[in-house]
Amino acid sequence: MIHVAATLPHLWQFFAFLAIGIGATIAPTSQVNAANMAANWTKGVANNGAKWLAKYLAPKALFNANPTAAQTAWQAGIQNAIANNTYATGMANANVTAAANNAQQFGQTNYVNSATTKAYKYAAKSTSLAAAISAVSAQVQSMPRGKGANNNSRMLAWSQGMAAYKGKISAT
């Protein structure tokens, strides 16, 4: 065993000469092949659904484990994005044709399917949302109606009333 281990460091020389003898070559590349990258991504995603789900259901840390630290990191990321003009650059580079094609090919189907696939999410929050709408509606309905200032006041009361519920609509 010791003799075999002592010869292993020299095996690369043997394989290098073997490759020359049979015509195989190894060539380093400095470029990434985009077609290979896309094909590998597609295969990887298609073949790893079970792995994704397993890791999603058993993460190293829950996504909401430390909301204060996450918020600090989020704020730093937002400031970095602002400093680097990320939003404007992304919007300037948006491919409207691709967006339209995606909407036409997948959007309508996904939207319609969400009526069943996401119905449980809507139902879970509907009681809380209905209570918020009812409370704000009662306030607005009690205000004077009419052109100008009255309607402006009602509009602002609705907007401000619903804004007060932002982030507070929860599943029941």
C-alpha positions as CSV (number, residue, x, y, z in Angstrom):
1,M,0.0,0.0,0.0
2,I,2.8,2.4,0.8
3,H,4.5,1.6,-2.5
4,V,1.2,2.4,-4.4
5,A,0.8,5.7,-2.5
6,A,4.4,6.7,-3.3
7,T,3.8,6.2,-7.0
8,L,0.5,8.1,-7.2
9,P,2.0,11.6,-7.5
10,H,3.7,10.4,-10.7
11,L,0.6,9.0,-12.3
12,W,-0.3,12.4,-13.8
13,Q,2.8,12.0,-16.0
14,F,1.7,8.6,-17.2
15,F,-1.8,10.0,-18.1
16,A,-0.3,13.0,-19.8
17,F,1.8,10.8,-22.0
18,L,-1.2,8.5,-22.6
19,A,-3.3,11.4,-23.8
20,I,-0.6,12.4,-26.3
21,G,-0.5,8.9,-27.6
22,I,-4.2,8.7,-28.2
23,G,-4.7,12.3,-29.4
24,A,-6.7,13.8,-26.5
25,T,-6.0,17.3,-25.5
26,I,-7.0,19.6,-22.7
27,A,-7.2,23.2,-23.6
28,P,-7.9,25.9,-21.1
29,T,-10.6,28.4,-22.0
30,S,-11.0,32.0,-21.0
31,Q,-14.5,32.3,-22.4
32,V,-17.8,31.0,-21.1
33,N,-20.0,29.3,-23.7
34,A,-23.4,30.9,-23.3
35,A,-25.2,28.1,-25.1
36,N,-23.7,25.5,-22.8
37,M,-24.5,27.6,-19.8
38,A,-28.1,28.0,-20.8
39,A,-28.5,24.3,-21.6
40,N,-26.9,23.3,-18.3
41,W,-29.1,25.7,-16.3
42,T,-32.3,24.3,-18.0
43,K,-31.2,20.7,-17.2
44,G,-30.2,21.7,-13.7
45,V,-33.5,23.3,-12.9
46,A,-35.6,20.6,-14.5
47,N,-33.7,17.8,-12.7
48,N,-33.4,19.4,-9.2
49,G,-37.0,20.2,-8.2
50,A,-36.8,17.7,-5.3
51,K,-33.5,19.1,-4.1
52,W,-34.9,22.6,-4.2
53,L,-38.0,21.6,-2.2
54,A,-35.9,19.7,0.4
55,K,-33.6,22.6,1.0
56,Y,-36.6,25.1,1.0
57,L,-38.3,23.0,3.7
58,A,-35.2,22.5,5.7
59,P,-33.1,25.7,5.4
60,K,-30.0,26.4,7.5
61,A,-32.0,29.5,8.8
62,L,-35.6,30.5,8.3
63,F,-36.0,33.5,6.0
64,N,-37.6,35.4,8.8
65,A,-35.2,34.3,11.6
66,N,-33.7,37.8,12.2
67,P,-35.9,40.5,10.7
68,T,-33.9,43.4,12.2
69,A,-30.6,42.2,10.7
70,A,-32.4,41.4,7.4
71,Q,-33.9,44.9,7.3
72,T,-30.5,46.5,7.9
73,A,-29.0,44.4,5.1
74,W,-32.0,45.3,2.9
75,Q,-31.5,49.0,3.5
76,A,-27.8,48.7,2.7
77,G,-28.7,46.9,-0.5
78,I,-31.2,49.6,-1.4
79,Q,-28.7,52.4,-0.8
80,N,-26.1,50.5,-2.9
81,A,-28.6,50.1,-5.7
82,I,-29.5,53.8,-5.5
83,A,-25.8,54.8,-5.5
84,N,-25.2,52.5,-8.6
85,N,-28.2,53.7,-10.5
86,T,-29.4,50.1,-10.6
87,Y,-33.1,50.7,-11.1
88,A,-32.7,53.2,-14.0
89,T,-30.1,51.0,-15.6
90,G,-32.3,48.0,-15.4
91,M,-35.4,49.8,-16.7
92,A,-33.3,51.2,-19.6
93,N,-32.2,47.7,-20.5
94,A,-35.7,46.1,-20.1
95,N,-36.7,44.1,-23.2
96,V,-40.3,45.1,-23.8
97,T,-40.6,42.6,-26.6
98,A,-39.5,39.7,-24.3
99,A,-42.0,41.0,-21.7
100,A,-44.8,41.0,-24.2
101,N,-43.9,37.5,-25.5
102,N,-43.8,36.2,-21.9
103,A,-47.2,37.7,-21.2
104,Q,-48.6,36.3,-24.4
105,Q,-47.1,32.8,-23.9
106,F,-47.4,32.3,-20.2
107,G,-49.0,35.3,-18.5
108,Q,-52.7,34.8,-19.2
109,T,-52.4,31.1,-18.3
110,N,-50.5,31.8,-15.1
111,Y,-52.9,34.6,-14.2
112,V,-56.0,32.3,-14.7
113,N,-54.3,29.4,-12.9
114,S,-53.6,31.6,-9.9
115,A,-57.4,31.7,-9.3
116,T,-57.0,28.2,-8.0
117,T,-53.3,27.9,-7.1
118,K,-53.3,30.9,-4.9
119,A,-56.9,31.0,-3.7
120,Y,-55.9,29.8,-0.3
121,K,-53.6,32.8,0.2
122,Y,-56.3,35.2,-0.7
123,A,-58.8,33.5,1.4
124,A,-56.5,33.5,4.4
125,K,-56.2,37.3,4.3
126,S,-59.7,38.2,3.1
127,T,-61.2,38.5,6.6
128,S,-58.6,41.0,7.6
129,L,-58.8,42.9,4.3
130,A,-62.6,43.0,4.4
131,A,-62.5,44.4,7.9
132,A,-60.1,47.1,6.9
133,I,-62.1,48.1,3.8
134,S,-65.3,48.2,5.9
135,A,-63.8,50.4,8.6
136,V,-62.4,52.9,6.1
137,S,-65.6,52.8,4.0
138,A,-67.7,53.6,7.1
139,Q,-65.4,56.6,7.8
140,V,-65.6,57.9,4.2
141,Q,-69.4,57.3,4.0
142,S,-69.9,59.5,7.1
143,M,-68.2,62.4,5.5
144,P,-70.0,65.1,3.5
145,R,-70.4,64.5,-0.3
146,G,-70.2,67.0,-3.1
147,K,-67.8,68.6,-5.6
148,G,-64.5,70.1,-4.8
149,A,-63.2,70.1,-1.2
150,N,-65.8,67.5,0.1
151,N,-64.8,64.9,-2.6
152,N,-61.1,65.7,-2.2
153,S,-61.5,65.1,1.6
154,R,-63.3,61.8,1.0
155,M,-60.6,60.7,-1.5
156,L,-57.8,61.6,0.9
157,A,-59.6,59.9,3.8
158,W,-59.9,56.7,1.8
159,S,-56.2,56.8,0.7
160,Q,-54.9,57.6,4.2
161,G,-57.2,55.2,5.8
162,M,-56.2,52.2,3.7
163,A,-52.5,53.3,3.9
164,A,-52.8,52.9,7.7
165,Y,-53.5,49.2,7.2
166,K,-50.4,48.6,5.0
167,G,-48.5,45.7,6.4
168,K,-51.3,44.9,8.8
169,I,-53.5,42.8,6.6
170,S,-52.8,39.3,8.0
171,A,-54.0,35.7,7.6
172,T,-56.6,34.7,10.1
